[in-house]
Amino acid sequence: MEIATHEGREFLAITVAVNDAYDRSCRIKFNNSNGLLTAYRNGTFVAGQQLILSQYDVRIASIRTHYTKDGQLLPLKYPELALTNVRATIGSAPKPKAVVEPMTQAEPTLEEIPF
């Protein structure tokens, strides 16, 4: 996610990594200039947070599977799908990472252990 500007208008550029049922990956890209942009600026929408995409008239703006480098057409590692008219609803936040304290080493002893 990043804040971008085009023709004087600010928006939040979002890329979502998606895996399908066959473990193939692609990237879905879309922009939002209202609710998600405000939430991102306020810190209430963070990377890794659940995002629910919906809308009855979502349109595919483009599909990108290859790029050109030095005159050669090369496949993208993750194909990209750009959408328009997306309605996004913010879901649950990612769980905080657990803090693991290092274990202390016990000193070996020659004491007998009762059974």
Buried (B, 14 or more C-beta within 10 A) or exposed (E): BEEEEEEEEEBBBBEBEEEEEEEEEBBBBBBBBEBBBEBBEEEEBEEEBEBEBEEEEEEEEEEBEEEEEEEEEEEEEBBBBBBEEBEBEBEEEEEEEEEEEEEEEEEEEEEEEEE
